[in-house]
């Protein structure tokens, strides 16, 4: 394929012009030949000017086919995948993937690392000893046949173009572009071979789509692009005004996922896992309706079946499976402090974006793509919106490995809380569902 001169493509997007399918395919095919600064300039032009639906379809297709596209026709079905657009405390995949696999679906999951103030599934899984996410395609398929679940990162074999763009977007303020988000998500899903794709589109201050209107527009784009590329796509728009669950930070989130897989865990995390799981089970023909699916999935959490599948997943991918039953041995930062309520009253607000920024300051997120994460750092939220607190009561525990990071994180967490008079309650977890079932 012809290698286009990238400068005219940067200039065209900068000036608001659409790129042809041929231009986009040529750019992605030769992506490794352009320096970072030129690719970053192109990403910034796309972010400022936007991508049309046709451009997004072309970019998604090109990124998906930049490496191997798995043929899962010889793997038992239904073949499903799930992805979140990014949130704070969003450890849903750690619970949902083994849960849905235990329910009879095959979960072929390609995941990424943290972006900006949001955490990444791959980073979290690396808290589990030597958990391997660089899985070659044949091993990926073999594991799916055996366990019905596998979680891989962007290896050289699959979506290498997205791997490079993803890392650059994280450190160049080009994360929020809907077309780039859409192409990044769907290219991984298409490359992984899933027939049914469920996308959890987050909305609120802790999400990249802060308003419900933005999130719904992205959900509609994701559905249309996916369907034009031959996949069934279900989009669930869910709340991210305050963090999901109580733990934010890699190892802390793994511990909370283990608690949820044991039948406990925070109510909001359990609820969204059951809702998303029900959507996948009904779409895959495993259950006749959402209520039946939710009941069956709840049983798989409560009786330990889903946790057993996660234990098998960890062992299969080289992790320390003993940590599944001993989360107290996960990485833990040595320093801690508390943020306390300055006045009695109700927690009126808990800003997810502030908490996400705090976790980055603590060392659990990246500012540059070369940053090494402190897997044990993070925040435990001891009070959330609607809780009644007394003066001096701990609102959150903050953990870090360096005093300077601990203080920076503590200050950011302090800014996230607002307490005062009057009742308050968090918004509903689910705002809208596109392409799925209600009830």
N, C-alpha and C positions, 0 to 999 in steps of 0.2 A: 504493500500500500504506500502511496506517495506520502512523503514527509512534508507537511505544510510549514511554511514560515510562520512562527508563532506571533511575531510582531503585528502583522495585519489582523490576526484574530483577536489579540488584545485590544488593538485600536478599534476594531469593529464593535466589540462588546462595550468598550468604554463609551462609544458614541451611540449606543442603543440599538445597534443593528443585530438581526438574527444571524446565526451561523448555520450553514447547511449541514445536512447529515454527513456529507463527505468530509467537510472541514473537521467536524467533531470526531469522526471515526479515525481520521488521519492523526489528529492531535493525541488521542488516547493510545493509538497503536504505537506511536513514537514518544510517549510521555517520558520515558527514561533518558531521552537524548536532550531534553531541555533543562537548563539550570533551575534551581529552586526559585530564584527571584523572578524569573519569567512566568513560571507556573503560578506563583503566588500573585503576580500582577493580573493574570487571567482570572484567577479565582476572585480577586477583589472586583474586577470589572463585572463578573457574573453576579456577584453579591449586590453591587450598587445598581445594576441595570436589570437584573432578573433574567430568568430563562423562560422561553415560551414552552408550551406543552410539547410541541414537536422537537424542540432542542432537548428537553428533558428526556423524552423517549429515546432520542438518538444517543444521548450521553449515557443513559442507563444501559441500553443495549451494548454500547461499545465497552463500557466498564465491565459488564458481566462477562463479555467474551474476550476480555484482555488476558484471561487465563483459561484454565479448564472449566467447562461447565459440566457438572456431574449428571450422569444419566442414572437416575434412581429407579428405573422401571423394573429392575430385578430385586428391589428392596420392598419388603411388605409395606402395605399402606394401612390407613391413609398417611401420606407424607406431608407433614406440616412444619411450619416455622413461625416464630414470633420475634418481633423486634420492637424496642421502645425508641422514641425519638430523643430520649434523654431526660433524666430527672435527677433529683437529689434524694438519696436513700432508696433508689429504685433497684432492688435486688430481686425483682419478680422472676427473671429467667432462672435463677438458682433454685427456685421452688417449682415454677411452672414446667420446665423442661422434663425433670424426672416424674412429675405428677402426671402429665399428659402421656408420657411414655408408659407409665404404669397402667394408664387407662386404656392402652391399646393402640395409640397413634405412634408413628415414627417421627421423631423430632430431629431434623437435620439442621443444626444451628451453626451459622457463622456469626461471630460476635466481634466487637471492636473494643478498643481501649477507651479510657476516659476522654471526653471532649470538654475543654473549658472547665466550668464549675460542676459538670455532671460526671458521675463515675462510669466506669466501663466494666462489663462482665469479665473480660479477660483479666484485667487487673485484680478483680476480686478473687477469681479462681486461683490466681498465683499465690494467694495466701495459704493454699492447701499443699504445702510442701513443694514438690517438683511437678506440679500439674502441667501437663504438656498441651498446648493448644496449636502447635505447628504440626498438624496431622496431614499426611499425604492422602490424596483422594481414595486410593484403594483401601487404606487402613480405615478411613472415615466410613466408607461403605460397609466394610466388614463389621465395624463396631455397630453400625445401624442394624445390620441383620441380626446381630447377637443380642444387643441391649435395647434396640429401638431408640437410642438417644446418643448423640455425639455433639460436642461443642468445640468448634475450631476457630482460630483466628485467620487473618488474611495471610495465608502462606504464599510462597512464590507461585504455587500451582493455581490458586483461585483468587480472582479479582485483585491482581497485583496493582492495577491502576488505582483502585480505590484505596489500597493500603498507603500509597504515596500521597494521594490527595487528602486523605483523612488526617494524616500526620501534619500536613501543611496547614490545613484549615484550623486545626487546634491552636496554632500559634500565630495566626495572621488575621484574626478577627473576621474570618469568612465562614463561620459556622452557620449563621442564621439563614442563609439563602435557601428558600424552599426547594428550588430546582436541584441544588447540590445535595440537600438532605434527602430528597426523593431518590435521586440517582444512587447515592451512597447506600441507602437502605435496600432498595430493590435489586441493585446489581448483586449484592451479597446473597439475597434470597434466591434469585434466579440461578446464580452459579452453584448454590447448594442443592438445587434440584427439587425444592419443595413444590407441591401442587397447590397447597392452601397456605396462604400467608396472612398472619394476623399482626396488625401494626397498632401498637399502643401509642397514640399521639397525645403527648402531654401538653397541658395548657396551664398557664399561671406564671408567677414570677420566677419559679424555679425551672421553667421550661424554656426552650428556644422560641416557641410560639407562645408569647405571653398572653394574648387575648384569645378568647374562645373563637372569635371570627377567623383569626389567623390559623388556629389549629384545625378548624373545620375545613378551611380552604386547602390546607395541606393534606388533610384526610381525603378530600375529594380528588386531589391531584394524584395521590398515591394509588387510589383505587383505579382511576382512569389509565394511568401509565401502566400499572400492573396488568390490567385487563387487555390493553393494547399489545402487551408482550406475552399474552397467553396464560396468565396466572389468575387464580381466584384470590382476591384480596379483601379482607375484612379489616375495617379501621374502627378502633374504639378510642374516642376522645375522653381522656381522664384527667383528673385534677392534679395540679402540681403547684398549688399556692403555698402549702407547707410541705415539708419533707414527707416521704412515704415511710411508714414505720417509725422506729425510735432510734435506730443506729445509722450513722452516716460515716463512711470510711471503709476501706476494703475488708480487712479481717472482721471488723465489727459487723459489717453487713452479712458476711458469711455466717457468723454466729447466729444472727437473727433469722437467717434463712433456715438454719438447722433447727431452730426452735419452732419455726412454722411447719417444717416437714415432720416435726414430732407431735403435731396436733395443737400446738400453742401459737405463740407469736402475736404480734399486734393485730388488732381487728381489721385495720384498713388493708394491711398486706394480705392477710388471709382472704378478705373479701374480693380484692381485685384478682388474685390468683384463681379463685373459684369462678369468677365471671369470665375471665379470658379463657380459662380451661374449658368452660361450658361451650363457649363460642366455637372452639376448635373441635370439641367432641361431636357437637351437632353437625357442623359443616363436614366433618369426616365420616358421618354416618354411624358413629359409635353409640349415640344416644338419640332418642326421638325428639327431645325437647330440652330446653335449658334447665328446667327445674329438676328433671331426672338426672341430667349430667352433673349439676351442682351437688346433689345428694350423693351420687356415686363418688365424685372427686373428694368430697369432704370425708367420706369413709376411708379413702386411700391415704389421706393425711393422718387421720386419727388412729388408724391401725398400724402405721409404720411402713406400709407398702411403698409409698412414694420415697420415704427416706432410704429404704433399702436400695431402691433403684439409683438414688443419688450416690450412695456408697459405692455401688458397682461402677458408676460413671467415673468417680474419682480414681478408683483403683485401675480401671482400664486405661486412663490417660496419665498414669504415672504419679498421681498425687498420693498424699498420705491419708488413706481411708480411715485411720484411727482418729483423725481430727473430726470426722463427722459425728462421732460419739463423744469426743472430748474437746469441744470448742474452746474450753479454757486454756488449751495449749496452742491456740492460734497466735500469730504474732501480736504483741501488745507493746505499745509505746510506754516507756518507763515513767514519764512525768504526767501528772494530771492536776486539774484544778476544776472548780465549779463556778458557774455563773448563777447568781442568786437573784431572787425577786427583790426589787427595790421598794415595792409597795404591795400591799395586800390587794386582792381582787381576782379578776378573771383574765386568763391569757386571751387577749383579743386578737392577736396577730402573731404569726411565726413565719418570717420571711424565708422561704426556701432558698432564694438566691443568696441571701446573706450567709446561710448555713453552708451552701455550696462553696462560696468564697472562703469561708472559715476553714473548711476542710483542705482547700488548696493551700492556704496559709500555713496550716499545720504540717504540710508535707505529704498529704495523702492524694493530692492531685498535681497535675503538671502545669507549669508556666511555659516551658519550652519542651520540644519533643525529645530532648536528651535527658530530661529530669528523671532521676531514680526515685521511685515512690517509697514512702515510709508506710508499709502495709499495716502497721499497728496503730497508726495515728487516726484520729477522727473525733466524732462527737456522739455522745449518748443523750438523747432528748428525754428529760425526766418529766416535762410538762409540755402539752400541746394545746392548740386552740380549744377553748371551752373548759379547760381545767381551772379549778379555783385554787389559788395559792396564797400563802401567808408571807409577810415580809421576812426576808432572809432565807426563805425556802429555796433549795437548789432547783434550778430550772433545767440545767444541762451539765454534764460532765465533759470536759475537754481533755484530750490526750495527745501528747507529742513527745518527741525525743530530744528536743532542744528548747532551752528556756525562751529564746527569742520567738521561736515558732509558737510556743504555748501561749505567750502573751498576745501575739498577733491574732491567733485563733480565738482566744478568749474574748478579745475586744470585738471581733466580728460577730461572734455568737450573741454577745450582749446587745448588739445593735439589731439583731433579728427579732427579739422579743418585745412585745408591747402588752402591758397589763393595765387594767383599769376597771372601772365600775361597769356593771351590766352583764347580761348573758351573752354568750357567743357560741357559735357552733361551726365546724368546718363545712365547706360546701359538699354536695354529693360527689362521690368518687367518680362516677360515670356521667359525662355530659351528653354523649351521643354515640350511636353505633351506626356505621355505614356498611351495608353489605352482609350484616350478620342477622341474628335473631334476637327478639326482645323477650323479656320475661325471665 
